[in-house]
Amino acid sequence: MDNPIRLHWLDPKDPAQPFPPAGRALRDPNGLLAIGGDLSSARLLRAYREGIFPWFNPDEPILWWSPDPRTILPTQGMHVSRSLRRAVRRANYAVSFNTAPDAVLEACAAPRAPGQGTWLGLQMRKAYRALFDEGAMKTVEIWREGRLIGGVYGVAIGRMFFGESMFSSADDGSKIALYWLCHFMNACEMPMLDCQVGSPHLQRLGAVDIPRSQFIESVWRLTSLPAPNWKVPEAAPSTLHHYPARSC
């Protein structure tokens, strides 16, 4: 295991403090780069532009990561299974963008199984809510008969989207949200959705690993491009009775 002395400490009173180069991140645990600092919007946005993201448990100091390789989902190459395609075409739901950030954050923070904790603590939720207020956090919501059944949230800078988390409270809820997110991104020439770290679930959806250096080079280019107008694709279901009463 790499010597933890290599970790770079960030001053929480200096949000303008630069991050160390991502190439200095540890190999074990893969990508751990720095510790400390704060979750101010300025620091978070700088981190994402440099291929770095925060990930830590609520009772830990802030940890900053830049793993190698990096897992991404090419938005043109999302694998849509026959069952998911049927669920998308069934259209017994409605899609919205950026209408329920608090509900999406709360749902993503819920433990995945009884007795498990969550990495998305109150400090993190407040930080991403602040990014939403500044227009940098985006959400996709899937509704059915007034109930939120799935969603995705992440950070959008220019033509780059950094996925953070997704959730389902009904079959295929998160996959449908991801489908329409990729549909929108592909149409807006946003070729790459950052998934951070791979998993069998993401691989089944078409995610691939690329070298960190390639990822960061792409991030520099994509974040410098003009941001698209985030609106629900015209092809997405929008039956009014599926939306909550006050969302329309």
C-alpha positions in Angstrom: 0.0 0.0 0.0 1.2 3.5 -0.8 2.6 5.6 2.0 -0.3 7.8 3.3 2.3 10.6 3.9 2.0 11.3 0.2 -1.6 12.6 0.8 -1.9 16.4 0.2 -3.7 18.3 3.0 -6.1 21.1 2.0 -6.7 24.1 4.1 -10.5 24.5 4.8 -10.0 28.3 5.1 -8.5 28.6 1.6 -11.0 27.5 -1.0 -8.7 28.9 -3.7 -5.9 26.5 -2.7 -4.9 24.4 -5.8 -5.2 20.7 -5.8 -2.1 18.6 -6.4 -1.8 17.0 -9.9 -4.0 14.0 -10.3 -1.0 11.9 -11.2 0.1 12.1 -7.5 -3.0 10.1 -6.4 -2.4 6.8 -4.5 -2.6 3.5 -6.3 -4.1 1.9 -3.1 -6.7 3.0 -2.4 -7.0 3.8 -6.1 -7.2 7.5 -6.7 -7.0 8.9 -3.2 -5.4 12.3 -3.8 -6.0 14.8 -1.0 -7.7 15.2 2.4 -9.4 18.1 4.1 -10.5 21.4 2.7 -14.2 22.3 2.4 -17.1 21.8 0.1 -17.5 25.3 -1.1 -18.9 25.7 -4.7 -15.7 27.2 -5.9 -13.6 24.3 -4.6 -16.0 21.7 -5.9 -16.2 23.2 -9.4 -12.4 23.5 -9.6 -12.1 19.8 -8.5 -14.5 18.6 -11.2 -12.7 20.6 -13.9 -9.5 18.8 -12.9 -11.0 15.3 -12.8 -11.3 15.2 -9.0 -14.4 14.5 -6.9 -15.2 14.2 -3.1 -16.2 10.9 -1.6 -16.2 10.2 2.2 -18.4 8.9 4.9 -20.2 11.5 7.1 -18.0 10.8 10.1 -14.7 11.1 8.1 -12.7 14.1 7.0 -13.3 15.2 3.4 -11.5 12.9 0.9 -10.7 13.8 -2.7 -10.3 11.2 -5.5 -9.1 10.8 -9.0 -9.0 7.1 -9.8 -7.1 5.5 -12.7 -8.6 4.2 -14.8 -11.8 6.3 -14.9 -15.2 4.8 -15.7 -17.3 6.7 -18.2 -20.5 6.0 -20.1 -20.4 7.1 -23.8 -23.8 8.7 -24.2 -24.1 7.3 -27.7 -23.2 3.9 -26.5 -25.6 3.2 -23.5 -26.6 -0.4 -23.7 -30.4 -0.6 -23.7 -31.6 -4.1 -23.0 -34.9 -5.3 -24.4 -36.6 -5.1 -21.0 -35.4 -1.5 -20.5 -36.5 -0.6 -24.1 -40.0 -1.9 -23.3 -40.1 0.0 -20.0 -39.1 3.2 -21.8 -41.6 2.7 -24.6 -44.4 1.8 -22.2 -44.4 5.5 -21.3 -46.3 5.0 -18.0 -44.3 7.8 -16.4 -43.3 11.4 -17.0 -39.8 13.0 -17.2 -38.7 16.3 -15.7 -35.3 18.1 -15.4 -34.2 20.1 -12.4 -37.6 20.3 -10.7 -37.0 18.3 -7.5 -33.4 18.5 -6.4 -34.1 18.1 -2.7 -36.2 15.0 -3.3 -33.6 13.4 -5.6 -30.8 14.1 -3.1 -32.8 12.7 -0.2 -33.6 9.6 -2.2 -30.0 9.1 -3.3 -28.9 9.4 0.3 -31.2 6.7 1.6 -29.4 3.5 2.7 -29.4 0.8 -0.1 -30.2 -1.9 2.4 -31.4 -2.1 6.0 -28.6 -1.3 8.5 -26.4 0.3 5.9 -25.2 3.8 6.1 -24.8 6.4 3.4 -21.9 8.4 2.0 -24.2 11.2 1.0 -24.5 12.9 4.4 -26.0 16.3 5.2 -22.8 18.2 4.5 -22.6 16.7 1.0 -26.3 17.3 0.3 -26.0 21.0 1.3 -23.0 21.4 -0.9 -24.7 20.0 -4.0 -27.9 21.9 -3.2 -25.7 25.1 -3.3 -24.4 24.0 -6.7 -27.9 23.5 -7.9 -28.8 27.1 -6.9 -25.8 28.2 -9.0 -26.9 26.2 -12.0 -24.1 23.6 -11.8 -26.0 20.6 -10.4 -28.6 19.0 -12.6 -31.3 16.4 -11.9 -33.4 14.1 -13.9 -36.7 13.0 -12.3 -39.0 10.1 -13.3 -42.6 10.4 -12.0 -45.5 8.0 -11.9 -48.9 9.1 -10.7 -47.4 11.9 -8.7 -44.7 9.8 -7.1 -41.0 10.1 -7.7 -39.9 6.6 -8.8 -36.3 7.3 -10.1 -33.7 9.9 -10.7 -30.2 10.9 -11.4 -28.1 13.9 -10.2 -24.7 15.2 -11.1 -22.6 18.2 -11.9 -22.7 19.9 -15.3 -20.0 22.1 -16.6 -20.0 23.2 -20.2 -20.6 20.0 -22.3 -19.5 17.6 -19.5 -21.7 15.8 -17.0 -20.2 14.3 -13.9 -22.6 11.7 -12.6 -22.9 11.5 -8.8 -25.7 9.1 -7.9 -29.1 7.7 -9.0 -31.9 5.9 -7.3 -35.0 3.8 -8.0 -38.1 3.2 -6.0 -39.8 1.2 -8.8 -38.5 -1.2 -11.4 -36.1 0.5 -13.9 -36.7 4.0 -12.4 -33.0 4.9 -12.4 -32.3 3.3 -15.7 -35.2 5.2 -17.4 -33.7 8.4 -15.9 -30.3 7.5 -17.2 -31.7 6.7 -20.6 -33.3 10.1 -21.0 -30.2 11.8 -19.6 -28.0 10.1 -22.2 -30.7 10.9 -24.9 -30.4 14.6 -24.1 -26.6 14.6 -23.8 -26.1 12.8 -27.1 -28.4 15.3 -28.8 -26.5 18.2 -27.3 -23.0 16.8 -28.3 -22.1 15.8 -24.8 -20.3 12.6 -25.5 -19.2 11.4 -22.1 -20.9 10.9 -18.7 -18.5 10.4 -15.8 -19.3 7.4 -13.7 -16.2 7.7 -11.5 -15.6 4.1 -10.5 -16.8 1.0 -12.4 -19.2 -1.7 -11.3 -20.9 -4.7 -13.0 -24.1 -2.8 -13.1 -22.5 0.1 -14.9 -20.7 -2.2 -17.3 -24.0 -3.8 -18.2 -25.3 -0.3 -19.1 -22.3 0.2 -21.5 -19.8 1.9 -19.2 -16.1 1.5 -20.0 -12.8 2.3 -18.4 -10.4 4.8 -19.9 -6.9 6.0 -18.7 -7.1 9.0 -16.2 -4.9 11.1 -18.5 -7.3 10.6 -21.4 -10.3 11.4 -19.2 -8.8 14.6 -17.8 -7.8 15.8 -21.3 -11.4 15.3 -22.4 -12.7 17.1 -19.3 -10.6 20.1 -20.0 -11.9 20.3 -23.6 -15.6 19.6 -22.8 -15.9 21.9 -19.8 -14.6 24.8 -21.9 -17.5 24.5 -24.4 -20.8 26.5 -24.1 -23.4 24.8 -21.9 -26.5 23.5 -23.6 -30.0 24.5 -22.7 -31.2 21.8 -20.2 -34.7 20.9 -21.2 -36.6 17.6 -21.4 -36.4 16.0 -24.9 -39.6 16.4 -26.8 -39.7 12.6 -27.3 -39.9 12.0 -23.5 -43.2 11.1 -21.9 -44.9 14.1 -20.3 -48.4 13.0 -19.4 -49.7 15.5 -16.9 -51.3 13.2 -14.4 -48.0 11.5 -13.7 -46.4 14.8 -12.4 -46.9 15.9 -8.8 -49.7 18.4 -8.5 -47.5 21.4 -7.9 -44.8 20.7 -10.5 -46.8 21.9 -13.5 
